[in-house]
Amino acid sequence: MSAFIAAVLIGWISDQIERKKTFLIVDIAAIILLPFCYLGMARADDLTVIVLYSLAIAFIGNAGYAPILIFLNERFRRHCAPAAPGCHGTSVLRSAG
């Protein structure tokens, strides 16, 4: 659930500001927040706190690569002819995994 929310939220943010700024902001936030999450989870005794730290780690981890699929789709689409049927199909497959 956390990964889905991260992908949608960070994807929306990357549409509002440019993708490079989004990568930079998310990566700096991950560098700062992930150690605190791991250290906090190591000290946690309550299951609820451990689950919340796990969700935060999953969110931060997935937020780091969420805009990459959109970025690659836009990047490779430029190399295709506008009406080339294979370009859109490969873009969808590349994005979907």
N, C-alpha and C positions, 0 to 999 in steps of 0.2 A: 504494500500500500504506500509506503514511504517513497519507494522508487518511482511509482507512478506519479505521485504528487510532485516529486522533484523534477521529473521529466517535463511535465506540463507547465509547472511554474517557471522553471528556468528557460524553457522554450519560449514562453510568453515574454519573459524579460529580455531574452535575446532578440525578439522581434521589436521590442520597444527601443532598446539601445542596440548598438551594433554588436555583432557576435564576438569580436575580439575583446571588446570591453567586458562582455559577459564572462568570457573565459578568464580574463585577468582577475575580475572581482571574485568569481567563484573559487579560483585556485588560491588566491590569497586568503580567502575566508577558510578554505579547507586546511591550509597550512597552519593557520592559527587555531581553528576549532577542533580538528581531529585529535591532536594530542590530549586536549582537555577532556574530550569525550572518552577516550580510551583509559585515561587515568581515573576519571570519575567512575567508569564502569568497573574498574579493578577494585575500587574501594567500596562499591555499593554492596549492601547486604540485602536490600529489599528487592524482590522480583520485579515490582513495578518500575523501580528506578533503572534496573538493568534493561528492561524492555524499552524504556524511553531512551536510554543511551544507545541501544541497538538501532532503534528507529532513526535517531539523529545521525548515527554513523552511516546508515544506509542512505539517508537523504543526502548527506554531504558527498558521499562517494558517488552516487548516481548523478548528482547535480554537476559534477566535474566533467562528465562526458555527454550529458543530455543534448547540448547544442551541436555536437559533432555530427550527428546524423543529418541534421538540417544543413549544416555547413557543407558537408560532402555532397549532399544532393544538389545544392545550388552550384557548387564548384564544378561538378561533372556535367550538369545540365548545359552549361555554357559551351561545352565542346560538341554538343549534338546539334543537328539541324532542328529547327523548330517543329517540323512535322514528322521527325523520325520516330516511328513507333517503338523501337527498341530502347530509346533513351529513357522514356518515362517508366517503362517496365523494369529496367535495371535499377533506376533510381528508387522505385518502390521496394524492390527486393533488397537492395543495399541498405535501405533505411529500416526495413522490417527484420532483417537479420536472416 
